[in-house]
């Protein structure tokens, strides 16, 4: 398919100046041209009017749990451990494959409508998550979440995780990649980490985990091993494969050095961490220390929503407050964390994250015509500090429109909402 996006302002790379007007040509799955000033002529299968809009690289939600949209609004204002033990884990034991499928579709609909084109997810019933992702047209890195606190659960959990990787990695014309996901250092013993690392190395896939989310977790692991969680994983050789480490709230200077030395990605989830009072990740220190920092929403159960525009804004504001420096995490760097750094986390840093000829055509078109975006002195600053998820009017993944005119093209939102409202009654 040949598509012309006519006349938007274009942010080709987060650090670039915005082109005030350009034509963007998509041929097949890739960008074919970006023509400043526009004026492109020729035959196209579809012409999208971009006047009054800003076209940007699609957002990468680098840590989430799609199906936890089911738990949105349950048990607010609790600390993480109580929230999990009293509210989430008892309900997760009641989950069915059908629940996970429909609430994954709900999460995907929400993400696409706010400009997300790719996501990194770990959960249960991952075949159903993958099916939902495939139907949506989104790009993803998916993993079965391994939780094995006792010896008898280790083999079955790893078997499920390995089966998922072997079945789904590279499917959906390459849009779905798979990973291994030991849930966290406090839910998986040494044997899990060693076996999973060996499998990840063999199958050439990354590891996705939660790391140093709470001070209590760090203290527990240090009491058991004499090391921080990052030090413990390094000693087991986990960082010999690519690692996506969610949260990284309570990391030391040495932990940051470990993450940087091994090329690991730390995923900052400010909304979830603030809501659960886990703390604030030292993003500026990690970036300065050479760590690839991406952004994620976490699940809607803790974050409330899956809106990456909201997440990138909060990340920048929190960094400024944390460092008492208004120049901390400026707009260009915050947007890099939400786009090109997320692409690096996916292992697709040379394919995604910018709008350039030859790159995969993953992008979002954002209307800049709302009163909250007027007068439009600085489109990048307006995107960062004023835009809303509802301003997104079109989304493309691999050149395929997933959203046009604000309407989903691959998902039936009316049916999804009806099914989810019905299924949710069992969990109240």
TORSEKOL-882154 format. One record per residue: y, z, x of N, C-alpha, C in turn. Coordinates in steps of 0.05 Angstrom, whole numbers, plus 5000, padded with zeros to 4 digits. Example, Ala and Ser with C-alpha at 12.3 -4.5 7.8 and 13.67 -1.06 7.14 Angstrom:
BEGIN
488651565264491051565246493451565264495551425257497951435273500151575258
END
This chain:
BEGIN
497650005017500050005000502550005018504549855009507049835024509249955006510550165017512550315001515150325016517350295001520050315012521350554999522250745015523950965005526850885013528350804992530850674997533250874997534650895020537251015021537551315023535351475029535851755032537151825059538352055061538852175087536052245099535752225125533152275137533352465160531652665160531352855183528752775196528952615217526452515229524952735244526352905258525253135272527053365265525853605263527553835255529953875274529653805299531853855319533853625320533353405306535153175306537453215287539553055293541753035273540652875249541552935226540752795202541952515201540252315197541352045192542552045164545151985161546352005134545251815113544151595122542851405103540951235119538551185108536651015121534650915100533150705108530850615092528350695108526350805094523850885107521650705095520150575113518050395105515350515112513550535092510850625095508950395091507150355111505050155108502350285111500750285090498250425091498650715093497550845114497751135117499951225136501451035147503351105169506150995163508051125176510751025176510950765192512150565181512450305195515250275207517250395194519950355204521850565191523850645206526050805196528550645204530050545185532250365190534850495183536350595203538950725196540850525182542150625161543950465145542550315123539950285125538450155103538649855104538349725081538549435079535849295083533649435083531049305086530449135062529448895067528648705046525648645049524548525028521748455030520148535005517548485005515848544983514648824987514648984966513549254967511949314942509849464945508249554922509749754906511449914919513050114905515650154920517850174905520450244917521350514904521850704921522650974912525651004918527251074898530051104901530651374915531651364939532251604954535151674955536851534940539751594941540251884932541952024947542652294940540452494948538552404964536252574973536152595003534652785012534052825041531052805044530152625062527352585068526652725093524552905092523853075115520853055119519953135143517053165147515953375127513553325118512353515099511853795111512053995095511554265104508554315109507954475130505254555135505054855130503554925110503055215104500655305120501155435143499155475163497455715159497855865138495956085130496356145101494156105086494256165057491456205047491256295022488756325007489356214979488755954975489555814951488855964926486256034924485156144899486256424892487756544910488856804904491356784886491956534877493856514855492856664831490256704829489056854807490157144806490857254830491657534832494657564833496157354828499057374828500057584808501657764818502857964800501158214796498758224806497058464803497758674824497958924815498359154832500559114853503059064843505259044862505959314875507459314896508559554909506459744920504359634930502259794944502059714973501259904991500759825019498259655020497859505042495759315045492959435039492359655052489659765049489059845020490859975007490460044979490359804961492059604966492159364951489459224952488259204976485659084980483459244967483259504973481059664965481059714935483459774924483559854896483859614876484959394886485659174867484158914873484358824898483358554904480358544908479258704926476458684932474658734907475258924889473558954865473658704848475958574846476158334829474858094843475058084870473757864884470757864881469558094876466658114872465857984845467857944827467257814802467857514802468857414824469557124826467156944822467656724809465656504807466756254820465056064825465855814837467955674819467555704792469455574773472255704776472355964779474956104783476355994807474955974829476155894854477055604853475555434840476255154837478955124822479155244798481555204782483955344794483655574806485955704817486755584844484955444857485655284881487355044872486554914850488254704839491054804832491155044820493755154813495455194838494255304859495755334884496655074896494954874895495654614906497954484890497854514864500054404847502654534855502654794858505054944866506054854893504254824912505054744939506254464940504854274927505854004927508553984915508954124893511554114878513854234895513254384916515354494933515254384961513954154965514154004990512054045011509954195005507854235024505854005024505253905047503453675050500753755063500753975078498354065092498154365091495654465092495254755090492854845106492855095113490555225128489655455110487155445102486155625081483455745090483056005084480456125087479956285061477456275051476856435027473856415022473056444997470256424989469856184971467356114965466755874949468455634959468155594985469855394998469155104991466655054982466054784972467954714949468454904932470254854909473154824918473954984938476654944949476954664961474954574976474954314988475054094967473554134945473553934923476353914911477654144907480354144896482254004915482054064940483853934960483453634960480953554960480353264960481553124935481353254912482453134888485553124889486753314901489653334902490953124920489453044941490652864961491953004984492053274984493353425005491653415031492853495053491553515079490953815084488653875097487954155100486154205123486154455132484254565150483054805135480454785129479154985111476955135125476455385117474355545129473355755110470755795111469556025097470256285111471356475096472156725108469756915112469056965137466757125145467557425144466257585128466557875128463857995131463358125154460658225160460858495174461558705159461858965171459159095178456958995166454359115172452458895183450458985198448658805212447258605194446458695170444958525152446558295140449258305143450958095132451657885152451057935178452057755199450757475196448157465196446857195195447457035170447357155146448057005122450856905122452757065131455556985131456056755151454856765174455256555194453856295184451556325171450156095160451955945139453256095121455055975102457355825116458455965135460755845149460055585164457755595177456855355192456155125173454855185151454154975132456754845122458755005116461254885106462454695127462554785152463754625173462254355176459654375176458054125180458253935157458654045133458853865109461553745106463753895112466353805103468253715125467653775151469553705172469753395174472253295172472753015174472452855148472052995126471752855101474452785088474352665064476752575050478452395068477052205081478452015099479952155121478752385130479952535152482052735143482652755117484752945109483653225109481053265106479953535107478653585134479553785148478253875172477254165166475254245182474054505177474354685202474154945198474355135219472455365214472155545233470855805228472956015224472356215207474356415200473156695198472556815221471957105220474457245209474157395188476557495173478557635191477557825207479357985224477658155244478858255265477358425283476158675270477458775249476459015237474258965216473758715209471658655190469258505202469458435228467358285241466758415268464258485273463558605299463258395321462658495345462558325369460658085365458258135354456357925351457457685335458957745314460157525298461957355315463757485330465657345346464357175367462357275381460957125402459556885390458056925368456556705356458456495344460556575331462356385319463856225340464656365362466056225383464256005395461756065399459855875410459555635391459455685365459155475345461755305344464055435345466555285345466755105369465855205392465955035416464054795413461654845402459654635398460654425379461854505357462654325336465454225338466854325359469554235365471554285342471454525332473254615311474654875319476954935307478355175314477255425299478455655307477955905293480555995280480356085255482556185239481956475232483856655238483356935233485957085227485657335218487957515215488057685240490457725251490657875276493058065276492558315281494758515285496758515261495558515237497258505213498558775208497158995213498159265209497959435234499559635236499459825258496759975257495760025233493260175230490860005242490959745237488859575248488859585278491159565290491459575320490459845330491160055318490360325327487360355324486160245303483260275298481760115320482559875326481159715346481559835373483859935379484360065405482660315408482360465387480660705388477760635392476860405381473960325383473360185409475360035420474759865443476359925468478560085464480360135486482259905492482259705473483959465477485459405451487559245453488859145429486958925417487358855391485758645380485758385396488158305406488358055421486858085448487158315461485658355486482658355482481758475460478958485454477858205449479258035433478357765429478357605455480357645471480357505497477957575514477257835515474957915531472357795521472157725495469757605484469857295487471957185498472156905502472956745477474056885457474756755432476856535436478756595454480956405459480156165476477556135481476655895495476555655476476955705450477255495431479955525418481055325405483655355391483555575370485555745370485655965351488255965335487955995309490256035291490156325282492156485291492156765286494356835266493556915242495456975221496757245225499257265220500857505220501957585247500357695265501257775292503757945290503758135272506058305268506258515290504058635297504058855317502758765343504058575356503158475382504958575404503658645426505158745449506058515467507558575488508358375507505858245520503858405526501358305537499958125517499858205492498558035472499957765470502657765471504157515470503357335494503057455518502257305541499457185537497657335524494957235519495056995500496557015479496756795459497956545472500056585488501356355501499456225522498156395538496456285559494156115549493256175524490956025513491755815493494355775489495255575470494655645441494455895435493855985407496355955390495955925364498155925345498356185331500756305330501256535313502556445287501656535265502756445239504356685227506856635224508756835213508756805183508257035169508157035139510157245129512757195131514657405126514657525098514357365077514457475050512157665046509757595052507457765048507658015065508457995090508658225107510758425098512958315088515158485078514258625052512958475034512158585008510158815012508258785031506258985036507159195057509659165066510859345086509159365111508059135120506459125144508159125169510659035166512459005189513358715191514858665213515958395217514958295244513758065245512757955270515057895289514657935315516757885335516957585341517857435322517857145325519457045348521857155352523557055373522257115400521057345403519657415428517257235433515757165412513456995415514356705423516456605410517356335418518456335446519956535454520956555481518756575501516556705493514256745510512356505511513056285496511456045498509256025477509256185457507256175436508055965415506155805406506655635383506655795358508955815345509255975320509555795296507755815277507855665252508555855230508955745206509555915182507355875161506856095146505056085124506056275102505056225078505856395055503956635052501456615064499356795056498556725027496956885014496156834987498256924967498256794943500256874923499857154912497457264917496957544908498757734923499357684948501157864963503957744966504157474967506857354972508357304946506857274923508157214898508156914892508956754912508856464908508056324934507856054933506955894955509155694963511555784963513955614967514855624996514355415011515055415039518055395044519555285026522455285029523455575029522355735012523156015011522256155037519856085046518656215070520356165095521155915098522655835122525355975122526555995099529156135097528856425104526856555093526456835098525856885127524256715139523656745168526156745185527956565179530456555194532156805189532456885164534157115158533057375170530357405169529157645180529457655210529257425223529557415253532357505261534357415245537057485251537557785248536357895227536658185222535158345244532758255250531058395270532358415297533658195305534858175332537858245333539058285309541958315308543458085321542257845318543457615330543457385310545857295300545957085280544856815290544556795317543556535328540456535330539156765324536256775326534956595305532856465313531356275296533256095280534755935294536655755279535155555262536655415246535455235226533455035238534254905260532454705272529854835281529855065293527455195303525755295280527055415259525555505236524055275222525455045220524154815208521954705225522254725251519954645269517554815263517955075259515755255253514355175227515855065208514754995182513654705182514054555203513254275203511654205228513054135249511654035273509954245287510854495287509154705299506654755282506954725256504654735238502654505244503854275249502054045256500554095281501854225301500454295325498154495320498654685302496554865294494054725283494554505268492454355256490954175277492054165301490953985321491953705317494153665302495253405295498153375304498853505326501553505336502553225343500753045350501552765357501452585333500652685310500352515286502252595263502952845262504552945239507053085249508753165231511053345237513653205243513652945245516052785248515852535232518252405227518252155213518951935233516851815244517151615264515151395260515751145267513750935265511151005279508950965266506351025277505251295270506951465260505951735252504851725224503151915217502051945190504351985171504251855148506451855129506152095110506652335121506752585106509652675104510852665081513652735078514452825051516752945049517853055024520652955020521252864996523952774988525252984971527553084979528853304967531553224955531953264930534553194917536653394928538853274936541153444946543453434927542853374901544953334882545653574865544153794868544654034852547254174860548354334842550854474848550654664872548254774876547754954898547654814925547754544925547654394950550254234954552254284939554754144940556754324956558354214974559153934977557453774997555653905012553853755029554853705057556353895068557353875095555153835116552953985113550753985133548153995119546853755115544353755099542153935110541953945137539754115148540354415141542854505144543554775137543154825107543854625091543454655062540554685055538854525068535954545064534954825071535954935093535055195103535955425085538555415078539755655066540455635037540055395024540855364996538855224979537155054990535354894974533155064961532054964939529955094924527454914924525155034919522754874917522954664895524354734874524654554851526354314857527654304880529254074888527553844899524953894904523153694915522553494892522953234898522453034877520152844883519452824909517252654916515852754941513252724942511552814965509552594971509152544997507152345006505352465026502752405025500852475045499252225052499152165078497851915086498851675071501451685064502751455050502151445020500651635010499951644982501851824967503051734945504851914930503252134915503852384921502652604906504552714885507152654889509252744870511352524869512152434846514252234843515952314819518552314823520352394801519852674792518852844811518253124804515653154789514152944784511752954769509252914787507253094784504853064799503352814792502352674813501052424809497952434810496952654822494052674826492752904810494453084799493453314786494653334757493053434739493853474711494753764708497353804711498454074710497954214683498154074662497754194635494954304633492954154641490254244640489754484659490854464683490454674703491654944692494054934681495255174670493555294648492555124630490955224607488455354617487055224635484555324646484955594660487055604677487555844692488356084674489956034654490656254636488156354622486356184615483856264601482056424620481756324644479956464664481056724673483656754673484957004683484457244665483657194641483357424622481157614631479157514646476957684655477857884677480157834689480957984712483258184707483958204682486158394675485158674672
END
